[in-house]
Amino acid sequence: MNNKEFVSELAQRTGYGNNKTQKYLLCVLNAMGDGFQEGNAVQVNNFGTFEVKKKLERVMVNPNGQRLLVPPKLVLGFKPCPAWKDKIKNGGSE
């Protein structure tokens, strides 16, 4: 599902127009992004938790056998709530 389809589906479910729904969605995503910039986790009830995790510095060996030092970095992780995990594990059926 691409962005246009997602916004259309969300607009249909909420009863708002596509433009208004797109604006609300962007506000939510910008607020989440601001939280991530500060290193905060964002929990969405009945969906899951988005959190910023730190990957440690490590040594990597490329196919030529050369060892390279990979610097530490921050990555965004997602942990779905148990209900969604079970739903996906069972192929979408409850």
C-alpha positions in Angstrom: 0.0 0.0 0.0 1.5 3.3 -1.0 1.0 6.7 0.7 -1.9 7.7 -1.5 -3.8 4.5 -0.9 -3.1 4.7 2.8 -4.3 8.2 3.1 -7.4 7.4 1.0 -8.2 4.4 3.3 -7.7 6.5 6.4 -9.9 9.3 5.1 -12.6 6.8 4.3 -12.5 5.3 7.8 -12.4 8.7 9.6 -14.9 10.6 7.4 -12.4 13.4 6.7 -11.3 14.5 3.2 -8.0 13.3 1.7 -6.2 16.7 2.2 -7.2 17.0 5.8 -6.3 13.4 6.5 -2.9 14.0 4.8 -2.3 17.0 7.0 -3.2 15.2 10.2 -1.0 12.2 9.2 2.0 14.6 8.6 1.4 16.2 12.0 1.5 12.8 13.7 4.6 11.7 11.8 6.4 15.1 12.5 5.6 14.8 16.2 6.9 11.2 16.2 10.1 12.4 14.4 10.7 15.1 17.0 10.4 12.5 19.7 12.9 10.3 17.9 15.4 13.2 17.5 15.3 13.6 21.3 15.9 9.8 21.7 12.4 9.1 23.1 10.4 6.0 22.4 6.9 6.5 21.0 4.3 4.0 22.0 1.1 3.7 20.0 -1.6 1.8 22.0 -2.8 -1.4 20.4 -0.1 -1.2 17.7 3.4 -1.2 19.1 6.4 0.8 20.2 8.9 2.7 18.0 12.3 3.3 19.7 15.7 4.7 18.9 18.4 2.1 19.6 22.2 2.5 19.5 24.2 0.0 17.5 27.6 -0.4 19.0 30.9 0.0 17.1 31.9 -3.3 15.5 34.5 -4.9 13.2 33.2 -6.1 9.9 35.1 -8.4 7.4 34.3 -7.6 3.8 34.4 -10.4 1.1 38.1 -9.6 0.3 39.0 -10.5 3.9 39.8 -6.9 4.8 38.7 -5.9 8.3 36.8 -2.6 8.7 35.7 -0.7 11.7 32.0 0.2 11.6 31.3 3.3 13.7 28.4 3.3 16.2 25.0 4.6 14.9 21.4 5.2 16.0 18.7 3.1 14.3 14.9 3.1 14.6 13.3 -0.1 15.8 9.7 -1.2 16.1 8.3 -3.7 18.5 4.6 -4.7 17.7 2.2 -5.3 20.5 1.6 -9.0 21.3 -1.9 -9.0 19.6 -0.5 -7.8 16.3 2.4 -10.3 16.6 0.0 -13.2 17.0 -2.3 -11.9 14.2 0.6 -11.7 11.8 2.0 -15.1 12.9 -1.4 -16.7 12.2 -1.5 -15.2 8.6 -3.9 -12.4 9.4 -6.7 -14.6 10.7 -7.6 -14.4 14.4 
